[in-house]
Structures are given as C-alpha cells and as structure tokens.
Amino acid sequence: MRNSIRQLWGIIGVEGPVMLFVVCGLLLGELAMRAGDAQLSKDVAHLKSFDWLAHRLEETAQHPSVLFLGNSMTRFGVAQGAFEDEFASRTGEVPLTVKMNPDNSSLSDWYYLYNNFIHDEDLKPDLMVVGFQGDHLRDQPPNHPGRLAQYYCDLNDWPDLCKYDLPTFEDRASFALASLSSLYGNHDRPQTRLFDALIPHYRDGVQQLIDRVNAHSLAPRPQPTYHRLKEFLKHVGEQKVELVMVAMPIAAEYELDPELLKILRESGVTLVDCRHVPGIVPAMFPDGIHMSADASELYSRYLADALADPRLAKRAAAQHATALGPALRSAPELAF
C-alpha cells in the first residue's frame, strides 16, 4: 500500500508540472479566444452581431423592413444600396435592409438563427428573403456544430438539436463542450488560418478535392427530405412574416427539386427564381459560387424589381401595419 502511494506521488511529482502547464495554457487560450474571437474573421464578428442586427428591424416605423437571410452567397450577392434604390424607384418607399449571412451555413443554421433572434424576440420584418441554391434547404447536419453551440443556440433548442443535428452521444458531448468553451467551439478557425498561411490556395484546393470526390462517388445519393424546412415554415407562419424564397444564381446550372417546389407551393410561399438573371454570366463568379460586384448589382436590382411587384408590395405594406398570411404569387420566371 505504502509503495503504491509512493509510486503515485512519484508520478504526480514528475507529471504534475506538465499537467499544470497544459491546464494553464488551455485557460490562457480560452481567455484569449473569448477576448479576441471577433478578430479571427469577419464572419465571427458577424455571428456576434446577430442580436444587434435583429433589433435593427425595430428602428423604423415609417419604412418597410427587409431581412435577407442566407450565407456568404447573400453577403456577396445582395448590394443593399442597389436594392434599396431600385425598390424605392418602384414603390416610392426606401426600405430598411438587414443582412444576416453567416459563412458556410444552410437551413441547418438559419433555423436556429430565425427562431432565437427573430421569432422568440417577436421581431417581424415586413419581408424576409431567404437566398439558397442546390441543397441548402434539405435535411442535413450543420457544417459547424460548434458555431451553433457558441453563437446560435440555448438550452431551449436541445430537443430540436437532438432530433435533427446531434444523433449520437459523441455529437452531444462535443456540442456541450463547444457551448462552454470558445476555444473548442472555434478550433477550426485558427487551424484554417494556419493552413492558409502555410499552404497556397489551401481552401480552394480542399473544396476542389471535396467536389471531385463527390462527383466520382459511386454511392447513390439518398432521396432528400425537408422535415426541418416544414418546421421552419410553420414557425414563420405562426409569426405571420411575409416570406420569400430566392433561388440564387451561381456559375453552374442546378435544378430545383420537385419535392421542394411542392412544399413551397402547398405552403403558399413566394419563390423567386433568380438562377438566370439577365446580364449575369458564369465569368462573374470568380470562385464559381460568389458574385462579383457587377453581378451583385444586377442581381440586387432584379430581385428588388421582383419584390416590388404591386401585389407583393401591397401585402408587405399591410404587414407593416398588421399581421398577414402567406404570399400571393410567384415572382418572374417561376416554376409555379
């Protein structure tokens, strides 16, 4: 017994300083991350501004408010000045526009963003415009669960998280740790920046590799489902927010899933098809996904023109004063 105790103290004497050094390093890293995480990227600063951006919707009672919800495609694609100018020229009213567009996100993220920062705060934009392409609206796990834990979710989201996003004990334990530790929740960002510095064109190369693997995969792709989208539409309907879904342009052609079109049609949601905006050509997408400044100008004015249709604008004006129901129609060049 005494020998065992001596051996234990011997191990502590040797390993203790190392363990203490590691613990102190982690604590310092955690404090540094909490103090300076907004400096990691523009996206982190944007994530931390969700509450401020959402409450901007309360700033005006004289002009219609338009919330753009999406990812970096919306960040690069929506030129707010061009949109506001075109909308004002068509309707006579200058809208208040707000963009909430976290990078590399989809409905998996927007669902919690809307629920926690718009729905639960009882904030009601006159129009909410959700920009998407391809599989953004399908049921799929989030790309960055740690970011959900850090910036989007609270304990009230746990049932939905377990239902949609955290199927295993390992997933749930990792999420819980990310909610407590900023260092763990954001660990991918310093790693990515380090690789960016060491490896030229690191991010583009990784994405190209992923695209090639997916393109040559022999495994059949599962039939897409839209359970979360239906829940999202239900919450929006409860709040009586005028919702517009926008199929955004990219360099390559993509089809709209018939099942998705059916769900939107049955929900009475307006769908604006902007996949082929006049004047926008593939060369205007430097990375194949994000618009150049010239494309953004064309897209924003085209979208403003569609949203300023008298029937939709009339409903938005009614929403500005009272609650209203689902959208009346499909905008130009729609599937329905």
N, C-alpha and C positions, 0 to 999 in steps of 0.2 A: 504493500500500500504506500509506504513512505517512498519507495523507489519510483512508483508511478507518479506521485505528487512532484518529486524532484524532476522527473522527466518532463512533466507538464510545465513546471516553472522554467525549465531549461528552454523548452520550445518557445514559451512566451518571451523569455529574455532575448532570444535570437530573432524571432519573427515579429515581436511586438513593435519595435521601431518602424519596420517596413509597413506593417498594417496601419500604424498611426499616420505614417507619411501618405499612404494611399487614401485614407479617410480624409485627412486634411486637404489633399489635392482635389478630391471629389467635392468637398464642401466649398473650396475656393472656386472650383469650376462652376458649381451650381450658383453661387452668389454672382459670379461674373456673367453667367448666362442670363440670370434674372435681371441684372442691371443693364445689360447691353444687347439683349436678343434682338431688339429692333434694328441694330446695326448690322445684323447678319445679312439682310437683304431687304429690298423694298417690299417684298411680299410679307415678311414678318411684321414690318411697320403697318402694313395694310391690315393684317389679321388683328393687330392690337387696336385698330381704329374702328372695328365693327360697330361698337356701341355708339360712338360719336357720329359715324356715317348714318346709322339708322335714325338717330334723333334729328338729323338734318331735315328729315321728312316733315318735321313739325314746324320748320322755320317760316313757312309762308302759308297764309290763308287766302292770298289773292291769286296765286298762280297754280296750275296743276303740277303735281309732283310725279316724276317718272323714276322708278327704281330699276336699274339694269343689274341683273343677277347672272353671273357666269364665271368664267375663268380667265386666263390670260388672253384668250381669243377676244373676249369682251374688252379687256384692258387695252389691247392694241387696236381693236376694231371700232369701238364707239368713240368718235370725236365729239365730245359734249358740245363744244361751241357750234360745230356744223349742224348737229342735230337740233339744238335749240333755235338756231337761225331759221332752218327750214321749217320746223314745226310752227314757229311764230309767224312765218310768212304765210302759212296755210291756214292757221286758226286764229291769228290775231292775239295769241297769248304766249308769253315767254315761259316755258316750263322750268321748274326746278329739277335738275337731274342729279342723281346719285348713283355711283357705280360701286358694287360690291363684287369683286372679281379675284378671289384667291387663286394662285397659280396651281396648275395640275389638279384641278378639282372637277367634280361632276355632281350629279344629283345626290350622290352619297354624302357629299359635304353640304350642298345647298339646302338639303332637307333640314339639317340642324341649324344652319345659319338663319334660315327663314323662321323656323319655329322659335328659336331662342331670342333673336334680336328684332324680329318684326311681329310675329304672331303673338308671342307671350307679352310683349310690351304694348300691344294694341296699337301699333303704328300702321297706318293704312295709306300706302301710296295710291295715287289716283290710277296709275298704270304700273304694273310690274312686268318687265320684259326679261324673259329667260332665254339667253342665247345658247345654242347647243349645236353639236354635229355628231354624226355617227352613233356611238354607243353611250353618249353622256347621260341619257335618261334611263338606261337599262338598270336592272338589279345587278349590283356588283359591289365587292368590298371597296372601302376607301383606299386611295393610294397611300395615304399617310395617316394611319390611325392616331399616331402621336400628336399630330396637329389638331385632330378632333378633340383629344383629351385636353390639350393646352388652351385652345382658343375658341372652341365651338360649344362644348357640351357641359352639362352639370349632372347631378345625381338623378334628376327627373328624366334624363334621356336613357337611363340604364336599360329599361325594358326594350326600347327600340334598338339600342346598341346590341343587346344580346340576340334579338330577333334577326337583325339584318347584317351586322358587321363583326361581331365577336363570337363566332360559333364554338371555339374551344376554350378550355381553361387557360391555356398558354396565351391566347389572344387577350382574354380578360385580365390576366395578371399583368401583361405588358401594358395594356391600356391604363390600368390603375396606377402603375409606376409612372407612366408618362404624365398622368394628371397631377402627380405630386412633384415630379422633377422636371424642371425646364431643360436641364442638361440632357436628360434621357429623351424627352419629348421632341427635342430639336437636334438630336445627334446626327441626323443625316445631312443637315445643312453645313456644318463645319467640314464634314467629310467630303461633301461635293465641292466646296470651295477649295479644299486642299488639292483634290484631283484636278480641278480646273487649272490650278496654278502649275501643277506638275506635268499634266498631260494635255497637249494642244488639242482643242476641239473635243474635249472629253465628253460633254453632254450630248453633242450631236452624234458622236461615234456610238455611244451607248444606245441612243434612240434608234439609230440606223440598224444596229445589231438586233435590237428587240423587234423592229419591223421585219427584218429578214427572217428571223426565227418564226414569227407569227405567219409570215407569208408562205413558208415552206412546211408548216406544221401539218402532219397527216391526220391528227386527231380531229374528229368532227366538232364543230363549234356547237355548243348547246343552244337550244331554242331560247331566245331572250325572253325574260319576264319583266313585268313592270309593277310589282306589288308596291314598291316604295313610291313610285310616281302616283299611283292611285291614292295613296295615303296623303301625299303632298297636295294633290288636287283637292282632296277632301278638306284639308286644313285651310287652304286658300279660299275655298268656297264658304267655309264657316265664317271667315273674316270678311267675306264679300269684297275681296280685292279683284279688280279688273286685271286678269292675267293674259299675257300674250307670249306665246312660244315662238321663237325665231330660229329657223334652220339657217345657220351662218355659212358663208362661203369659205372654202379652202381651195388649195391648188388642184387637188384631185376630185374626181366625181365621187359622190356617195349617194346611196339610195335611202329613202325613208322607209322604215319598217312598217308594213301594212297594219300590224297589230298596234303599233304606236299611234298611227293615224286614226285607227278605230277608237282607241281610248280617248284621244283628244276630241274627236268628233262627238262621241257619246257624252263627254263631259261639257260640251259646249264651249270649249276653249278656242280662242283665235290662234291660228297658226299662220305665220308669215314666212313664206318660202323665199329666202334671200340667197339661195345657192348659186343663182345666176344673175347677179346684179349687172346691168348694162355698164360697160366700160371697165369692169374688173376682169383681169386676165391672170393666168397662173403665174406669170412673171412677177406679179405684185405681191407674192407670198415668199419672202426670202428664204424661209425655212419650211415652206410647204403648208404651214398652218396659220401663222400670224400675218396680218395685213401690213402692208407698207402704209405710210402716211397718205399717199394718194388714194389707195384703195379704201382706207378708213374714211376719208372724206366722202367718197362716192357711196359707200355703204351706209354711212350715218344719214346722209340726205335722202337716200332711197327709203331707209327704214322710217325716218320722220315723215316722209310723204305718205307711206302706208298707214302709219299710226294716226295721221291727221285726217284720215277719211271721215267725212261728216258723221257717219253713223257711230263709229268707234269714239270719235272725239266728243260726240254728244253724250255718250254713256260715261266717258271719263269726267265730263263736266258734272253730270248727275252724281257720280261717285264723290266728287269734291264736296258736295253738299249733303248727300245722303248715302245710305248703303244701296248697292245694286248687285244684280246677279251676273251670270256668265256672259261672255262676249257673244255678239250677234252674228258675226260673219268671219269669213276667211279673207285675208288681205290679198293683194295682187299675186297672181301666178301660184295659187294654192292647189293642193291636191283635193281639197274639198271646200 
